Amino acid sequence: MDYTLITANRNYSSWSLRPWVLMKALGIPFADRIEPFTRPKNYDEFRAFSPTGQVPVLLDGETTVWDSLGIVLYLAERHAGIWPADEVARAFAMCGVTEMHGGFSALRSQCTMNVGVRAETGPHDAALARDVARVRELFEEGLARFGGPWLAGPDFTALDAFFAPVAYRVRTYGLDVGAGQVWVEHVLAHPAMREWEEAALAETWREASHEAELAACGRVTQDFRAG
């Protein structure tokens, strides 16, 4: 297997982070190719390598695998450890991954991912409050049922990878996830997450629409990014 994983900016691209951190954490080797966001819509440029004009994309020889969930499912057929070994924990992880993939729209739009900053937000509207409450519930349930330190037990799995971007959001916006904060701190300290963050802080390019989204989410109080 000769994988190439195509991702975008480390500060912005939450979808890219998911397969990247999973492959890093599980020791699945890949060539790391970054195609940065250069404008609000990069569809035409990204169509050169992605059927949807989006990232992430996994290249395996002549096979192109797109979408973060598609990539995880593809890898799970070829590598151990993507899902928990325990049947009950595996069901929980699969449900959590698909819930994250298809839901939490208020959290995505009102707390956009930007690794290198800290921001203050105003009062949460009902949709965002509901999303944050659900994240807290899922984190606390996973830790309590399966004993931690990861969301589905003792090992880092796809569930942790899919919620890894949320950990950055929790830190950036000071979101209250209750006892789930233990997992947030644990995943932020993971060597793969630290590697991603170091690259994010070193980025000097900015994309105007992503910066505008950040400004709409809250007042930036600290900016640790280079440049």
C-alpha positions as CSV (number, residue, x, y, z in Angstrom):
1,M,0.0,0.0,0.0
2,D,1.4,3.4,-1.0
3,Y,-0.9,6.0,0.4
4,T,-1.0,9.7,-0.3
5,L,-3.3,11.8,1.9
6,I,-4.3,15.2,0.4
7,T,-5.4,17.8,3.0
8,A,-5.7,21.5,3.3
9,N,-4.6,24.3,5.7
10,R,-3.9,23.0,9.2
11,N,-5.6,26.0,10.9
12,Y,-8.9,25.7,9.1
13,S,-9.4,22.2,7.7
14,S,-11.3,20.1,10.3
15,W,-12.3,17.5,7.8
16,S,-8.7,17.0,6.8
17,L,-7.6,16.5,10.4
18,R,-9.8,13.4,10.9
19,P,-8.0,10.8,8.6
20,W,-4.7,12.6,9.1
21,V,-4.6,12.2,12.9
22,L,-6.1,8.7,12.7
23,M,-3.4,7.5,10.3
24,K,-0.6,9.2,12.3
25,A,-1.9,7.8,15.6
26,L,-2.2,4.2,14.3
27,G,1.2,4.4,12.5
28,I,-0.3,4.0,9.0
29,P,2.4,5.5,6.7
30,F,1.4,8.0,4.0
31,A,2.8,10.8,1.9
32,D,1.5,14.1,3.2
33,R,0.3,16.4,0.5
34,I,-1.2,19.8,1.4
35,E,-3.4,21.7,-1.1
36,P,-4.3,25.0,0.7
37,F,-7.5,26.9,0.6
38,T,-6.8,30.0,-1.6
39,R,-10.3,31.4,-2.0
40,P,-13.8,30.9,-0.6
41,K,-14.4,28.1,-3.2
42,N,-11.6,25.9,-4.4
43,Y,-13.8,23.5,-6.3
44,D,-12.2,23.9,-9.7
45,E,-8.6,23.5,-8.5
46,F,-9.5,20.6,-6.2
47,R,-11.4,18.8,-8.9
48,A,-8.0,17.9,-10.4
49,F,-7.6,15.3,-7.7
50,S,-11.0,15.1,-5.9
51,P,-14.4,14.0,-7.4
52,T,-16.2,16.3,-5.1
53,G,-13.8,19.2,-5.4
54,Q,-13.1,18.9,-1.6
55,V,-10.6,17.5,0.8
56,P,-9.5,15.2,2.3
57,V,-8.7,12.6,-0.4
58,L,-6.7,9.4,0.0
59,L,-4.8,8.1,-3.0
60,D,-3.9,4.4,-2.9
61,G,-2.2,3.6,-6.2
62,E,-4.8,4.0,-8.9
63,T,-7.6,4.2,-6.3
64,T,-9.1,7.5,-5.2
65,V,-11.0,7.6,-1.9
66,W,-12.8,10.8,-1.0
67,D,-14.6,12.1,2.1
68,S,-13.3,11.6,5.6
69,L,-15.8,8.9,6.4
70,G,-15.2,7.1,3.1
71,I,-11.4,7.2,3.9
72,V,-12.0,5.7,7.4
73,L,-14.2,2.9,6.1
74,Y,-11.6,2.1,3.4
75,L,-8.8,2.0,5.9
76,A,-10.8,-0.1,8.3
77,E,-10.9,-2.9,5.7
78,R,-7.1,-2.9,5.5
79,H,-5.8,-2.0,9.0
80,A,-6.5,-3.1,12.5
81,G,-7.4,-0.5,15.2
82,I,-9.7,1.8,13.3
83,W,-12.6,0.6,15.4
84,P,-12.6,-0.7,19.0
85,A,-12.2,-4.5,19.3
86,D,-15.0,-4.7,21.9
87,E,-18.4,-5.1,20.1
88,V,-20.3,-2.7,22.3
89,A,-17.6,0.0,22.2
90,R,-17.4,-0.5,18.4
91,A,-21.1,0.1,18.0
92,F,-20.8,3.3,20.1
93,A,-17.8,4.5,18.1
94,M,-19.5,3.8,14.7
95,C,-22.6,5.7,15.8
96,G,-20.5,8.6,17.2
97,V,-18.5,8.9,14.0
98,T,-21.6,9.0,11.8
99,E,-23.3,11.4,14.1
100,M,-20.3,13.7,13.9
101,H,-20.1,13.3,10.1
102,G,-23.7,14.3,9.5
103,G,-24.6,16.6,12.4
104,F,-23.5,19.4,14.7
105,S,-24.2,22.1,12.0
106,A,-24.5,24.9,14.6
107,L,-21.2,24.0,16.2
108,R,-19.5,23.9,12.8
109,S,-20.9,27.2,11.6
110,Q,-20.8,29.2,14.8
111,C,-17.5,27.9,16.1
112,T,-15.4,27.4,13.0
113,M,-12.1,25.6,13.5
114,N,-9.1,27.8,13.8
115,V,-6.3,26.1,15.7
116,G,-4.1,29.1,16.3
117,V,-6.4,31.5,18.0
118,R,-8.5,32.0,21.2
119,A,-11.8,33.8,21.0
120,E,-14.7,35.0,23.1
121,T,-18.2,34.3,22.0
122,G,-21.5,35.9,23.0
123,P,-24.4,33.9,24.4
124,H,-25.0,30.7,22.6
125,D,-28.3,30.4,20.6
126,A,-30.5,27.3,21.1
127,A,-29.0,25.3,18.3
128,L,-25.4,25.8,19.4
129,A,-26.3,25.2,23.0
130,R,-27.9,21.9,22.0
131,D,-24.9,20.8,20.0
132,V,-22.5,21.6,22.8
133,A,-24.7,19.8,25.3
134,R,-24.7,16.7,23.0
135,V,-20.9,16.8,22.6
136,R,-20.6,16.9,26.4
137,E,-23.1,14.0,26.8
138,L,-21.3,11.9,24.2
139,F,-17.8,12.5,25.7
140,E,-19.0,11.8,29.3
141,E,-20.9,8.7,28.2
142,G,-17.9,7.3,26.3
143,L,-15.5,7.9,29.1
144,A,-17.8,6.5,31.8
145,R,-18.9,3.4,29.8
146,F,-15.5,2.3,28.4
147,G,-13.1,3.6,31.0
148,G,-11.0,6.0,29.0
149,P,-8.7,7.5,28.4
150,W,-10.1,7.6,24.8
151,L,-13.8,7.9,24.0
152,A,-14.4,4.2,23.3
153,G,-11.8,2.7,25.7
154,P,-8.1,2.3,26.1
155,D,-7.1,2.9,22.4
156,F,-7.3,5.8,20.0
157,T,-9.8,5.0,17.3
158,A,-11.8,6.6,14.5
159,L,-14.2,8.1,17.2
160,D,-11.4,10.1,18.7
161,A,-10.2,11.2,15.2
162,F,-13.6,12.4,14.2
163,F,-14.0,14.5,17.4
164,A,-10.4,15.8,17.3
165,P,-11.4,19.0,15.5
166,V,-14.0,19.6,18.3
167,A,-11.2,19.5,20.8
168,Y,-9.7,22.5,19.1
169,R,-13.0,24.2,19.0
170,V,-13.5,23.6,22.7
171,R,-10.2,25.2,23.5
172,T,-10.6,28.1,21.0
173,Y,-14.0,29.2,22.2
174,G,-13.9,27.9,25.8
175,L,-16.9,25.5,25.4
176,D,-18.1,23.7,28.4
177,V,-18.0,19.9,27.9
178,G,-18.0,19.0,31.6
179,A,-16.1,15.9,32.5
180,G,-15.3,15.5,28.8
181,Q,-12.6,18.1,29.2
182,V,-10.4,15.3,30.4
183,W,-10.5,13.8,27.0
184,V,-10.0,17.2,25.3
185,E,-6.8,17.7,27.2
186,H,-5.7,14.2,26.5
187,V,-6.2,14.3,22.8
188,L,-4.7,17.8,22.5
189,A,-1.5,16.3,24.1
190,H,-1.3,13.4,21.7
191,P,1.9,13.6,19.6
192,A,0.0,13.6,16.3
193,M,-2.2,16.5,17.5
194,R,0.8,18.4,18.6
195,E,2.4,17.9,15.2
196,W,-0.7,19.2,13.5
197,E,-0.8,22.2,15.8
198,E,2.8,23.1,15.3
199,A,2.2,23.1,11.6
200,A,-0.9,25.2,12.0
201,L,1.0,27.8,14.1
202,A,3.7,28.0,11.5
203,E,1.3,28.7,8.6
204,T,1.7,32.3,7.4
205,W,-1.0,32.2,4.7
206,R,-4.5,33.5,5.4
207,E,-7.7,32.9,3.4
208,A,-10.1,35.9,3.7
209,S,-13.4,34.0,3.9
210,H,-12.2,31.7,6.6
211,E,-10.9,34.7,8.6
212,A,-14.3,36.4,8.1
213,E,-16.0,33.3,9.5
214,L,-13.8,33.4,12.5
215,A,-14.6,37.1,13.1
216,A,-18.3,36.3,12.9
217,C,-17.9,33.6,15.5
218,G,-16.4,35.8,18.2
219,R,-13.8,38.3,19.2
220,V,-10.3,37.0,18.9
221,T,-8.4,37.6,22.1
222,Q,-5.2,35.7,21.3
223,D,-3.6,34.8,18.0
224,F,-0.6,32.5,18.1
225,R,-0.1,32.0,14.4
226,A,3.1,33.0,12.6
227,G,3.2,36.2,10.6
